[in-house]
Amino acid sequence: MTDELEFTIPPADPSRPERPSRTCGRHQWRGYADSMACARCGRVRDATVSRRNKNNGKRGRSDELRVARILGGNKLGQLGLPWDVEIPDYLRVQCKQLDSWPSIAKVLEWLDAIPVGRDLRAVTLADTPGPGGRTRRLIVLDLEEFARWHGKA
């Protein structure tokens, strides 16, 4: 069969300007340690930013483990749930270790990200005091949920 379909490209619509192409979803770094670049998009890797991101992730994971051990729960941060630590049939906790204390609105945003259910919902906050300092940890709970479990009937 030699039937050929003719395809025509419609003229550009001025109300829909062309968007720039997206960058890589996941870079493929190539090169040496001091000059790494993505094989797909050509973006140059910033070693300082890469190290800082790696340290922040490690700090967050260690904080989740520490909170799980303090509360006697299970660390679930690696599963991508809105909570990082769980005590089955009792408590679900989002863990945050930050350089500075967040606003109350941000804490409530993290608390509201955990679905409402039978279990208590909580957010733990930890500061980073620096070398030789003691890490201070706070836990934030919804008072009505707490009273459901521990208040007077």
ZIURKA-V376209 format. One line per field, one symbol per residue. burial: 1 if it has 9 or more other C-alpha atoms within 8 Angstrom, else 0. A space follows every 50 residues. Layout:
BEGIN
burial = ???
END
This chain:
BEGIN
burial = 00000000000000000000000000101000000111100000100001 00000000111011101100001011100000111110011111111100 00000010011001000011111111110000000000001100111000 000
END
